[in-house]
Amino acid sequence: MNRSSLCFSLTGATIAENLKDIEKYHCYCDLYELRADCLESLSISALTSFPTKVKKPVILAVRRAVDGGHFKGSENERCGILRRSLASGYRYVDLDEDFQDQKTEQAALAGGVTIIRSFYDFSGVPAYLDRRLSNIKRNPGEVIKAAVMVQNTQELLKLVEQALELKAQDGWGNRIILGMGPMGFATRVLSTLLGSSITYSSAPGRQAAPGHVDPQTLVDLYRFPLIDEDTRIFGVIGNPVIHSESPGLHNRGFSLRAIDDAVYIPFQVDNLGAFFQLAEVLDIRGVSVTIPHKQGVIPFLSSRDKDVEAAGACNTIVWGDGLRRGYNTDIAGFMAPLKESMGGAIPAGFRAAVIGAGGAARAVVYALRKEGVEVLILNRTVARAKELAALFDCSYGSLREQERIADFSDLIVQTTSVGMNREDPEYDPIPGYSFKGSEIIYDIIYIPRLTPLLKRAAQSGCRVINGWEMLTAQAAIQFKLFTGQDLPGQAN
């Protein structure tokens, strides 16, 4: 079975720094790319001795700024650096599509160095990628490479379709097709499936290209060595979504259950129609759905469970028998840690304030109303709060009316994205509300574990519940829907 090789792009400022990175990640990589344009000083002696210091094949690249690199010298200087280095043990050399120095190419061929002929497009996916790739190959044995910035879901669909068409026409390998940026991330994980002979990674904080993750993340989190044409693809769709914790939960579950033919990937989606086309092309088996698509996916479903119907929000889709079945696991996932914190049951007369009126809020309000809780919905756009309140017979108002929370303060649930990936106090959605200390504060955001709201609430003596508890509870239900097996217990 052909598999993509995992290349570690070395972008350190010194050779010593790159060797230190190799020492950390060597067990995860198949080969290295020395990005010589990132070095502080392009010492020829350092470049010629580098292949002897490592035990795996090395690609030499001296990339210009126009191709996303850092080399600032003249083209003659660049060619001289390449020519004088190629006879010292490099396995590959990366040359851009408009490279014109025949002496350098002859030196590569004479030294048995395989040329990777590359082009980079930071503006988007070219309309005729297949034609452009066929035009840049000059000699037999060259590997052709395209690294293109994927701007939207429609472009990801186009890139995947063209990669699979080339694979069907020409077979696997001798080409590398990768999407840059968060929209293109899936192509890095699924490079074997797409027929690419190499995928790239780099050290945290020194990404060689937009969308790179480190080698350990590709191997340990995304199970890269196990992926082939028979791998079942699952994922999470949202916008943004690249830093979701869901891949960790599900991929770890696959590993613990010895499910070796599955992977779970984040798909940043801005066009649901294009994504559902992509799902058919890639034969995706199931996805979690997060902000802002929990309502938008409903028209694409073949069937939906009673909780999707009642809440008007879907967070789980499973493909099978030609159908797309929609579920809402947020409701049970939301209630589980809340009931646990209250000894297993919600008392009569309980009242709650819900911040937000989006898809997540719909599930939360439905879950609370099902338990007989009186609810106040506050939202920046009052019309949306009013619409949601009408569905579930709730009170509603503007987020500016934070004083009204006092009458519904047994529980305060924060369902918006305010505070996500933020720790500054200014990212508190209800700064005008003063905690009494008796409230339960529940923020469905799980990064960070203590949002500005939860931190302020905890300091006031409130009981707090973070989104991680909800995430793990609803993920366990999703995992069962995806695999038929229970998700092994997760530590908070």
Sequence and secondary structure as in RCSB ss.txt:
>XXXX:A:sequence
MNRSSLCFSLTGATIAENLKDIEKYHCYCDLYELRADCLESLSISALTSFPTKVKKPVILAVRRAVDGGHFKGSE
NERCGILRRSLASGYRYVDLDEDFQDQKTEQAALAGGVTIIRSFYDFSGVPAYLDRRLSNIKRNPGEVIKAAVMV
QNTQELLKLVEQALELKAQDGWGNRIILGMGPMGFATRVLSTLLGSSITYSSAPGRQAAPGHVDPQTLVDLYRFP
LIDEDTRIFGVIGNPVIHSESPGLHNRGFSLRAIDDAVYIPFQVDNLGAFFQLAEVLDIRGVSVTIPHKQGVIPF
LSSRDKDVEAAGACNTIVWGDGLRRGYNTDIAGFMAPLKESMGGAIPAGFRAAVIGAGGAARAVVYALRKEGVEV
LILNRTVARAKELAALFDCSYGSLREQERIADFSDLIVQTTSVGMNREDPEYDPIPGYSFKGSEIIYDIIYIPRL
TPLLKRAAQSGCRVINGWEMLTAQAAIQFKLFTGQDLPGQAN
>XXXX:A:secstr
    EEEEEE  SSHHHHHHHHHHHGGG SEEEEEGGGSSS  HHHHHHHHHH SS EEEE  BGGGT  B S H
HHHHHHHHHHGGGS SEEEEETT   HHHHHHHHHTT EEEEEEEESS   TTHHHHHHHH  STT EEEEEEE 
 SHHHHHHHHHHHHHHHHHH SSSEEEEEESGGGHHHHHTTTTTT SEEEEE TT  SSTT   HHIIIIIT GG
G  TT EEEEEEESS TT SHHHHHHHHHHHTT TTEEEEEEE S HHHHHHHHHHHTEEEEEE TT TTTTGGG
 SEE HHHHHHS   EEEEETTEEEEE  HHHHHHHHHHHHTTTS  TT EEEEE  SHHHHHHHHHHHHTT EE
EEEESSHHHHHHHHHHHT EEEETT GGGGGGGTTEEEE SSTTTT  STT  S TT    S  EEEE   SSSS
 HHHHHHHHTT EEE HHHHHHHHHHHHHHHHHSS       
